[in-house]
Amino acid sequence: MSNGAAAGAAGAAAAAAAIAQAIKASGAIVKVEPEELLKILSRVESPLVVTAEGGLWGVVHQYLTSYKGLAFFAKSKEPLNLPSDVELVVSGKIWIPG
């Protein structure tokens, strides 16, 4: 194996280890459809939602909230109509490992 290939393999291994560590640090993240996220938000009094815009081919609206110890993530091409009691935190980016 050449030095370049070895360095590439080491870099890939380091990236995989970083992703695994991020998952351990953040706990379980459950990806749900936007409608399911809205159902979850309706069960919580004054829910906290982190939102960001992302996407490579157009704007994608991303949403992250917690419920009963789990983090729930959803994305939508259109902004969601969030409940009026939501405390909203606008973030520059939401990064989900894996």
For each residue, the residues with C-beta under 8 A, 3 or more apart:
1: 5 6 9
2: 5 6
3: 6 7
4: 7 8
5: 1 2 8 9
6: 1 2 3 9 10
7: 3 4 10 11
8: 4 5 11 12
9: 1 5 6 12 13
10: 6 7 13 14
11: 7 8 14 15
12: 8 9 15 16
13: 9 10 16 17
14: 10 11 17 18
15: 11 12 18 19
16: 12 13 19 20
17: 13 14 20 21
18: 14 15 21 22
19: 15 16 22 23 97 98
20: 16 17 23 24
21: 17 18 24 25
22: 18 19 25 26 97
23: 19 20 26 29 97 98
24: 20 21
25: 21 22
26: 22 23 29 71 97
27: 69 70 71
28: 70 71
29: 23 26 70 71 72 73 96 97
30: 70 71 72 73
31: 72 73 74 96
32: 36 37 40 72 73 74
33: 36 37 74
34: 37 38 63 74 75 76 80
35: 38 39
36: 32 33 39 40 72 74
37: 32 33 34 40 41 63 65 72 74 80
38: 34 35 41 42 80 81 82 83
39: 35 36 42 43
40: 32 36 37 43 44 47 65 67 72
41: 37 38 44 47 49 65 82 83 86
42: 38 39 83
43: 39 40 67
44: 40 41 47 65 67
45: 85
46: 85 86 87
47: 40 41 44 65 67 83 85 86 87
48: 65 66 86 87 89
49: 41 63 64 65 82 86 87 88 89
50: 63 64 65 89 91 94
51: 61 62 63 64 88 89 90 91 94
52: 62 90 91 92 93 94
53: 59 60 61 62
54: 59 60 62 75 93 94
55: 58 59 60
56:
57:
58: 55 77
59: 53 54 55 77
60: 53 54 55 75 76 77
61: 51 53 75 76 77 78 79 80
62: 51 52 53 54 73 74 75 94
63: 34 37 49 50 51 73 74 75 76 80
64: 49 50 51 71 72 73 94
65: 37 40 41 44 47 48 49 50 71 72
66: 48 69 70 71 72
67: 40 43 44 47 70 72
68:
69: 27 66
70: 27 28 29 30 66 67
71: 26 27 28 29 30 64 65 66
72: 29 30 31 32 36 37 40 64 65 66 67
73: 29 30 31 32 62 63 64 94 96
74: 31 32 33 34 36 37 62 63 80
75: 34 54 60 61 62 63
76: 34 60 61 63 79 80
77: 58 59 60 61
78: 61
79: 61 76
80: 34 37 38 61 63 74 76
81: 38
82: 38 41 49 86 88
83: 38 41 42 47 86
84:
85: 45 46 47
86: 41 46 47 48 49 82 83
87: 46 47 48 49
88: 49 51 82
89: 48 49 50 51
90: 51 52
91: 50 51 52 94
92: 52
93: 52 54
94: 50 51 52 54 62 64 73 91
95:
96: 29 31 73
97: 19 22 23 26 29
98: 19 23
